[in-house]
Amino acid sequence: MSSTDTQALYVSYDGVLEPLGESQVVNYLTRLATDYEITLISFEKPQDLSDRARVAAMEQRFRTFGITWIRLRYHKSPPVFSTIFDIVRGIQKARRVCRVRAVRIVHARGYVPALVALFAHRTSAARFLFDMRGFWLDEKVEAGHWRANGLLYRVGKWWERRFFRGADAIVSLTTAGVQALPTLGHEIPETVPVVVIPTCVDLQRFKPTGKDPDLVATLGLEAKLVVGCVGTMSNWYMRHEMLRYLAYLSRSLESLRVLIVTREDHAALRRDAVIHGLPHASLVITQARFSEMPLYTSLFDAGLFFIRPALSKRASAATKLAEFLACGVPVILNQGVGDSGAIVRHHEIGVVLSALDEKAFVGSLPAVRALLADASVRSRCRQVATKLFDIERGTDQYRALYEQLDAGPPRESPLF
């Protein structure tokens, strides 16, 4: 429960009933709630809202910490119009919260929430924290969803300039993202703090535990080396390249099993794996609740993910990197995404591929063999997670920003 009367509004377009939202929204807010009266607006997917037991459990969790949860339904189609509809709903709710609760801080997690926040704090004295989470507009173009310099992109850029111009504080997931801001033409006033807070993890939940023998037996992983993936295997994650590399490793390393823990379509994933040469017998696919992920992650001898490198990805930080390291699991990843490659190389906690072709695959094998044979790598992984990705440290950084914003003068006439 809060020890102060300062009101904060947090807006997330990611649902807190999803694993990412629980990890990267709920875990922070329950800690910040000891110092602030928090109202959360989140957009939840229909399939998650249909799980009444899960909704009830989340409601109870928020009540325990004195957090007011306003859940709105997320709409996916028709494209663009559904997002506009969600934004309008969000603005209506946020403005009412700001008016009724005299909100002092509006914390926007990403671009869509930032648009909601701009309209909300324009009619109040609230300070605006832009937690950008990456360069979303450029992601849309680089993913092929929008045309470069098309109408949607140009309108989005107009708003993006106002996010940066109107922010009282800015959070980036990566140092590389901050360094890229001038490339995008954004000049941040010296009086506006810009803080790097990576995706962090609860080190009390994600920790080295050894492989659970019952789970090993259930999944058929006895006496096997396990390399695998968790979570999303599509969109920005390079599904086909990951499967090709895993197939290469399965041919090159004895007693290897590939374990993939995901909510995505298992049958489609298995078909793609076979197409890329990963034998059916070498692949185990399962799914798990967020609460079970530390148990499954601890089965890995190495975790793997490839993310498409692009300008927009300089500002990205994969949550799974922090979760792997917290469990003492070294990583295999590609170069060019945020600060991840530099961190892994500097601390010698994994293998970073500079390319994703056959030559690079072959060239990486000695390093992968050495990684799997390194008896001290797990302790180094945990040390790095403690130093860089501890959620308590991340929460302290957010708390310091909240205190700075709360101490600042109210906005007399917020402008776009």
C-alpha positions as CSV (number, residue, x, y, z in Angstrom):
1,M,0.0,0.0,0.0
2,S,1.1,3.5,-0.7
3,S,2.8,5.6,2.0
4,T,2.1,8.9,0.2
5,D,-0.9,10.6,-1.4
6,T,0.8,11.2,-4.8
7,Q,-1.3,9.9,-7.6
8,A,0.2,8.2,-10.7
9,L,-1.5,6.9,-13.8
10,Y,0.2,4.1,-15.7
11,V,-1.0,3.3,-19.3
12,S,0.1,0.1,-21.0
13,Y,-1.1,-1.2,-24.4
14,D,0.3,-4.6,-23.4
15,G,-2.1,-6.6,-21.3
16,V,-1.1,-7.5,-17.8
17,L,-2.7,-10.9,-18.1
18,E,0.0,-11.8,-20.7
19,P,3.4,-13.1,-19.5
20,L,5.2,-9.9,-20.8
21,G,2.7,-7.6,-19.1
22,E,3.0,-9.5,-15.8
23,S,6.8,-9.5,-16.0
24,Q,7.3,-5.9,-17.2
25,V,4.3,-4.0,-15.8
26,V,2.9,-5.8,-12.8
27,N,6.2,-6.6,-11.1
28,Y,7.2,-2.9,-11.2
29,L,3.9,-1.4,-10.2
30,T,3.5,-3.7,-7.1
31,R,6.8,-2.3,-5.9
32,L,6.1,1.3,-6.8
33,A,2.8,1.1,-5.1
34,T,4.5,1.3,-1.7
35,D,5.2,4.9,-2.4
36,Y,2.5,6.0,-4.9
37,E,-1.2,5.7,-5.4
38,I,-1.3,4.0,-8.8
39,T,-4.1,3.6,-11.3
40,L,-3.3,1.2,-14.2
41,I,-5.1,1.3,-17.6
42,S,-4.2,-1.8,-19.6
43,F,-5.6,-3.3,-22.9
44,E,-6.3,-7.0,-22.5
45,K,-6.8,-9.5,-25.3
46,P,-10.2,-11.2,-25.4
47,Q,-8.8,-14.7,-24.8
48,D,-7.1,-13.5,-21.6
49,L,-10.2,-11.8,-20.4
50,S,-12.1,-15.1,-20.9
51,D,-10.0,-16.8,-18.2
52,R,-12.1,-15.6,-15.3
53,A,-9.9,-17.3,-12.7
54,R,-6.8,-15.5,-14.0
55,V,-8.7,-12.2,-14.1
56,A,-9.9,-12.6,-10.5
57,A,-6.4,-13.6,-9.3
58,M,-4.9,-10.4,-10.9
59,E,-7.7,-8.3,-9.4
60,Q,-6.9,-9.7,-6.0
61,R,-3.2,-9.1,-6.5
62,F,-3.8,-5.5,-7.4
63,R,-6.1,-5.0,-4.4
64,T,-3.4,-6.3,-2.1
65,F,-1.1,-3.5,-3.2
66,G,-3.8,-0.8,-3.4
67,I,-3.6,-0.5,-7.2
68,T,-6.7,0.5,-9.2
69,W,-6.9,-1.6,-12.4
70,I,-9.0,-0.3,-15.3
71,R,-8.9,-3.0,-18.0
72,L,-10.0,-2.2,-21.5
73,R,-10.5,-4.7,-24.3
74,Y,-7.7,-4.8,-26.9
75,H,-9.0,-4.7,-30.5
76,K,-6.9,-6.0,-33.4
77,S,-9.1,-5.5,-36.5
78,P,-9.7,-3.7,-38.7
79,P,-6.1,-2.5,-38.7
80,V,-5.5,1.1,-37.8
81,F,-9.2,1.8,-37.0
82,S,-9.1,-0.7,-34.1
83,T,-6.1,1.1,-32.7
84,I,-7.8,4.5,-33.0
85,F,-10.8,3.1,-31.2
86,D,-8.6,1.8,-28.4
87,I,-6.8,5.2,-28.2
88,V,-10.1,7.1,-27.9
89,R,-11.3,4.7,-25.2
90,G,-8.0,5.1,-23.4
91,I,-8.1,8.9,-23.6
92,Q,-11.6,9.0,-22.1
93,K,-10.7,6.8,-19.2
94,A,-7.3,8.5,-18.6
95,R,-8.8,12.0,-18.6
96,R,-11.4,11.0,-16.1
97,V,-8.8,9.5,-13.9
98,C,-6.6,12.6,-14.1
99,R,-9.6,14.8,-13.3
100,V,-11.0,12.8,-10.4
101,R,-7.7,11.7,-8.7
102,A,-5.6,14.8,-9.3
103,V,-2.9,12.7,-11.0
104,R,0.6,14.1,-10.7
105,I,2.5,11.7,-13.0
106,V,1.3,10.0,-16.2
107,H,3.6,7.1,-17.1
108,A,3.1,5.9,-20.7
109,R,4.6,2.6,-21.6
110,G,5.1,2.9,-25.4
111,Y,3.8,5.0,-28.3
112,V,0.1,4.2,-28.2
113,P,-0.1,4.9,-24.4
114,A,2.0,8.1,-25.0
115,L,-0.8,9.4,-27.3
116,V,-3.3,8.6,-24.5
117,A,-1.0,10.3,-22.0
118,L,-0.6,13.5,-24.1
119,F,-4.4,14.1,-24.2
120,A,-4.8,13.1,-20.6
121,H,-2.1,15.3,-19.1
122,R,-3.0,18.2,-21.4
123,T,-6.1,18.8,-19.2
124,S,-4.3,18.4,-15.9
125,A,-1.2,19.4,-14.0
126,A,0.3,15.9,-14.4
127,R,3.9,15.4,-15.5
128,F,4.5,13.1,-18.5
129,L,7.0,10.2,-18.4
130,F,7.6,8.8,-21.9
131,D,8.8,5.2,-21.4
132,M,9.4,4.6,-25.1
133,R,10.2,0.9,-25.2
134,G,11.8,1.2,-28.7
135,F,11.3,3.1,-31.9
136,W,7.8,1.8,-32.6
137,L,7.1,3.7,-35.8
138,D,10.4,2.6,-37.5
139,E,9.6,-0.9,-36.4
140,K,6.3,-0.7,-38.3
141,V,8.2,0.3,-41.5
142,E,11.1,-2.2,-41.1
143,A,8.6,-5.0,-40.4
144,G,6.8,-4.1,-43.7
145,H,3.5,-3.1,-42.1
146,W,3.7,0.5,-43.1
147,R,5.3,2.3,-46.1
148,A,8.3,4.5,-45.5
149,N,7.1,8.1,-45.7
150,G,3.5,6.9,-46.1
151,L,0.6,8.7,-44.5
152,L,0.5,6.6,-41.4
153,Y,4.3,6.9,-40.9
154,R,4.2,10.7,-41.4
155,V,1.3,11.2,-39.0
156,G,3.0,9.0,-36.5
157,K,6.3,10.9,-36.8
158,W,4.3,14.2,-36.2
159,W,3.1,12.7,-32.9
160,E,6.4,11.2,-32.1
161,R,8.0,14.6,-32.1
162,R,5.4,15.8,-29.7
163,F,6.1,12.8,-27.4
164,F,9.7,13.8,-27.1
165,R,9.0,17.5,-27.0
166,G,6.3,17.2,-24.3
167,A,8.0,14.6,-22.1
168,D,9.1,15.6,-18.7
169,A,11.3,12.5,-18.5
170,I,12.2,9.8,-21.0
171,V,13.2,6.1,-20.4
172,S,15.0,4.0,-23.0
173,L,15.7,0.3,-22.7
174,T,19.2,0.6,-24.1
175,T,22.1,3.0,-24.3
176,A,22.2,2.3,-28.0
177,G,18.7,3.7,-28.3
178,V,19.7,6.9,-26.5
179,Q,22.6,7.3,-28.9
180,A,20.3,6.8,-31.9
181,L,17.9,9.7,-30.9
182,P,19.9,12.3,-32.9
183,T,19.6,10.0,-36.0
184,L,15.8,10.3,-35.7
185,G,16.1,14.1,-35.4
186,H,15.0,14.4,-31.8
187,E,16.7,17.1,-29.6
188,I,16.0,16.5,-26.0
189,P,16.3,19.6,-23.7
190,E,19.1,19.3,-21.1
191,T,16.6,19.7,-18.4
192,V,14.7,16.5,-19.4
193,P,16.3,13.4,-17.8
194,V,16.9,10.5,-20.1
195,V,17.4,7.3,-18.2
196,V,18.3,3.8,-19.4
197,I,16.3,1.1,-17.7
198,P,16.6,-2.3,-19.4
199,T,13.9,-5.0,-19.1
200,C,14.6,-6.4,-15.6
201,V,13.6,-9.6,-13.8
202,D,12.6,-10.7,-10.4
203,L,15.8,-12.4,-9.1
204,Q,13.8,-14.1,-6.3
205,R,11.7,-16.0,-8.9
206,F,14.2,-16.4,-11.7
207,K,17.2,-18.1,-10.2
208,P,19.5,-21.1,-10.7
209,T,17.8,-24.2,-9.3
210,G,19.2,-27.1,-11.3
211,K,17.1,-29.2,-13.6
212,D,14.0,-30.6,-12.1
213,P,14.2,-34.4,-12.4
214,D,10.5,-34.9,-12.8
215,L,10.2,-32.3,-15.5
216,V,13.3,-33.7,-17.2
217,A,11.7,-37.2,-17.3
218,T,8.3,-35.8,-18.5
219,L,9.9,-34.1,-21.4
220,G,12.3,-36.9,-22.2
221,L,15.5,-34.9,-21.6
222,E,17.4,-37.4,-19.5
223,A,21.2,-37.2,-20.1
224,K,20.7,-34.6,-22.9
225,L,22.2,-31.3,-23.6
226,V,19.3,-28.8,-24.0
227,V,19.4,-25.7,-26.1
228,G,16.2,-23.8,-26.7
229,C,13.9,-20.9,-26.9
230,V,11.1,-19.4,-24.9
231,G,8.1,-17.2,-25.8
232,T,7.6,-15.6,-29.2
233,M,9.1,-17.3,-32.2
234,S,7.7,-14.9,-34.9
235,N,7.4,-11.2,-35.8
236,W,10.8,-9.6,-34.9
237,Y,12.1,-12.9,-33.7
238,M,13.8,-14.7,-36.7
239,R,11.9,-17.9,-36.6
240,H,13.4,-19.6,-39.7
241,E,17.0,-18.6,-38.9
242,M,16.6,-19.8,-35.3
243,L,15.2,-23.2,-36.6
244,R,18.0,-23.5,-39.2
245,Y,20.7,-22.8,-36.5
246,L,19.1,-25.2,-34.1
247,A,19.0,-27.9,-36.9
248,Y,22.7,-27.2,-37.5
249,L,23.5,-27.7,-33.7
250,S,21.4,-30.9,-33.6
251,R,23.6,-32.3,-36.4
252,S,26.8,-31.1,-34.8
253,L,26.4,-31.8,-31.0
254,E,25.8,-35.3,-29.6
255,S,22.9,-35.9,-27.3
256,L,21.3,-32.5,-28.1
257,R,17.7,-31.8,-27.6
258,V,16.0,-28.6,-28.7
259,L,13.3,-27.4,-26.2
260,I,10.9,-24.7,-27.2
261,V,8.5,-23.3,-24.6
262,T,5.9,-21.1,-26.4
263,R,2.2,-20.3,-26.7
264,E,2.4,-20.2,-30.4
265,D,0.9,-22.9,-32.7
266,H,2.9,-26.0,-31.9
267,A,1.9,-28.0,-35.1
268,A,3.0,-25.1,-37.4
269,L,6.2,-24.7,-35.5
270,R,7.0,-28.4,-35.8
271,R,6.3,-28.3,-39.5
272,D,8.7,-25.3,-39.9
273,A,11.3,-27.1,-37.9
274,V,11.2,-30.2,-40.1
275,I,11.4,-28.0,-43.2
276,H,14.6,-26.5,-41.9
277,G,16.1,-29.9,-41.1
278,L,15.5,-30.2,-37.3
279,P,14.5,-33.9,-36.8
280,H,11.3,-34.6,-35.1
281,A,13.1,-36.7,-32.5
282,S,15.4,-33.9,-31.5
283,L,12.6,-31.4,-30.9
284,V,10.4,-30.9,-27.8
285,I,7.7,-28.3,-27.8
286,T,5.6,-27.4,-24.8
287,Q,4.0,-24.4,-23.1
288,A,4.0,-23.1,-19.6
289,R,2.3,-20.5,-17.4
290,F,4.4,-17.5,-16.5
291,S,4.7,-18.8,-12.9
292,E,6.3,-21.9,-14.3
293,M,8.9,-20.3,-16.6
294,P,11.8,-20.3,-14.1
295,L,11.4,-24.1,-13.8
296,Y,11.4,-24.6,-17.6
297,T,14.2,-22.0,-18.2
298,S,16.4,-23.9,-15.7
299,L,16.3,-26.9,-18.0
300,F,18.4,-25.1,-20.6
301,D,22.1,-25.5,-21.0
302,A,21.9,-22.5,-23.3
303,G,19.1,-20.2,-24.4
304,L,18.8,-18.9,-28.0
305,F,17.1,-16.1,-29.7
306,F,17.7,-14.1,-32.9
307,I,16.1,-10.8,-33.5
308,R,16.0,-9.0,-36.8
309,P,18.7,-6.3,-36.6
310,A,17.5,-2.8,-37.7
311,L,17.7,0.8,-36.7
312,S,14.5,0.4,-34.6
313,K,16.0,-2.5,-32.7
314,R,18.8,-0.4,-31.3
315,A,16.3,0.6,-28.6
316,S,15.1,-2.9,-27.9
317,A,16.0,-5.2,-25.0
318,A,14.6,-8.8,-24.9
319,T,13.1,-9.7,-21.6
320,K,14.2,-13.3,-22.1
321,L,17.9,-12.2,-22.0
322,A,17.4,-11.1,-18.4
323,E,15.4,-14.2,-17.5
324,F,18.0,-16.6,-19.0
325,L,20.9,-14.9,-17.2
326,A,19.0,-14.8,-13.9
327,C,18.6,-18.6,-14.1
328,G,22.3,-19.0,-14.8
329,V,21.7,-19.9,-18.5
330,P,24.2,-18.6,-21.1
331,V,22.9,-17.3,-24.4
332,I,23.4,-17.6,-28.1
333,L,22.1,-14.5,-30.0
334,N,22.8,-12.4,-33.0
335,Q,24.6,-9.0,-33.2
336,G,22.9,-5.7,-33.8
337,V,20.1,-5.6,-31.3
338,G,20.3,-3.0,-28.5
339,D,23.0,-3.5,-26.0
340,S,22.6,-7.3,-25.8
341,G,25.6,-8.3,-28.0
342,A,28.0,-5.9,-26.2
343,I,26.9,-7.2,-22.8
344,V,27.3,-10.8,-23.7
345,R,30.7,-10.3,-25.2
346,H,32.0,-8.1,-22.4
347,H,31.0,-10.5,-19.7
348,E,31.7,-13.8,-21.6
349,I,28.3,-15.2,-21.0
350,G,27.4,-16.5,-24.4
351,V,28.0,-16.6,-28.1
352,V,27.2,-13.6,-30.5
353,L,26.8,-14.4,-34.2
354,S,27.8,-11.6,-36.5
355,A,25.9,-13.2,-39.4
356,L,23.2,-15.9,-39.8
357,D,24.5,-17.8,-42.7
358,E,26.0,-21.3,-42.9
359,K,29.5,-19.9,-42.7
360,A,28.7,-18.1,-39.5
361,F,27.0,-21.2,-38.1
362,V,30.0,-23.3,-38.7
363,G,32.3,-20.6,-37.3
364,S,30.3,-20.4,-34.1
365,L,30.5,-24.1,-33.2
366,P,33.8,-24.1,-31.3
367,A,32.6,-21.2,-29.2
368,V,29.3,-23.0,-28.5
369,R,31.2,-26.2,-27.5
370,A,33.4,-24.1,-25.2
371,L,30.4,-22.4,-23.7
372,L,28.6,-25.7,-22.9
373,A,31.8,-27.0,-21.3
374,D,32.4,-23.9,-19.2
375,A,31.7,-24.9,-15.6
376,S,31.9,-21.3,-14.4
377,V,29.6,-19.6,-17.0
378,R,26.4,-20.1,-14.9
379,S,27.8,-18.2,-12.0
380,R,28.9,-15.4,-14.3
381,C,25.4,-15.2,-15.9
382,R,23.8,-14.8,-12.5
383,Q,26.3,-12.1,-11.5
384,V,25.5,-10.1,-14.6
385,A,21.8,-10.5,-14.0
386,T,22.3,-9.2,-10.5
387,K,24.4,-6.3,-11.6
388,L,22.3,-5.2,-14.6
389,F,18.8,-6.7,-14.6
390,D,17.6,-6.9,-11.0
391,I,14.0,-5.6,-10.9
392,E,14.7,-4.0,-7.5
393,R,17.4,-1.9,-9.2
394,G,15.1,-1.0,-12.1
395,T,12.3,-0.1,-9.7
396,D,14.7,2.2,-7.8
397,Q,15.4,4.0,-11.0
398,Y,11.7,4.5,-11.8
399,R,11.1,5.6,-8.2
400,A,13.8,8.2,-8.5
401,L,12.3,9.5,-11.7
402,Y,8.8,9.6,-10.0
403,E,10.3,11.6,-7.1
404,Q,12.0,14.0,-9.5
405,L,8.8,14.5,-11.5
406,D,6.6,14.9,-8.4
407,A,9.0,17.5,-7.0
408,G,8.8,19.6,-10.2
409,P,6.4,22.4,-10.8
410,P,3.0,21.5,-12.3
411,R,2.5,22.2,-16.0
412,E,0.5,25.4,-16.4
413,S,-0.5,24.9,-20.0
414,P,0.6,21.6,-21.5
415,L,0.9,21.8,-25.3
416,F,1.2,19.4,-28.2
